[in-house]
Amino acid sequence: MAFIFCFFDTEEGDIWDYLWFVPAPDFIKLANKLNSGKSLGFVAGRKKKESNKWDDYLIDKKSLANQIIAQMKRI
C-alpha cells in the first residue's frame, strides 16, 4: 500500500505536475504524529530543500502508474 498526495491548483483546475508517492511503511515512520499519535499528518513544500523529508517521494505525475507497479512487485 502507498499514499498519494497532490497539490490541486484551484486557479488552473488541475493537479500540479508532481505528486508524492509514499509507501505506507515510510509514511507511518515519517509522518507527523497528531492527536497524541492517533492521527498522522503530511506537510511538504513544492520546492526541494534538504530539510524536506518528503523530497525523496516526489515524482512526476506521468510516472505514477510505473511507481504503483513497482510498489506492487515489492509486496
HELIX and SHEET records of a PDB file:
HELIX    1   1 ALA A   24  LEU A   30  1                                   7    
HELIX    2   2 ASP A   55  TYR A   57  5                                   3    
HELIX    3   3 LYS A   61  SER A   63  5                                   3    
HELIX    4   4 LEU A   64  ARG A   74  1                                  11    
SHEET    1   A 3 ALA A   2  ASP A   9  0                                        
SHEET    2   A 3 ASP A  14  PRO A  23 -1                                        
SHEET    3   A 3 LEU A  58  ASP A  60 -1                                        
SHEET    1   B 2 ASN A  32  LEU A  34  0                                        
SHEET    2   B 2 SER A  39  GLY A  41 -1                                        
END                                                                             
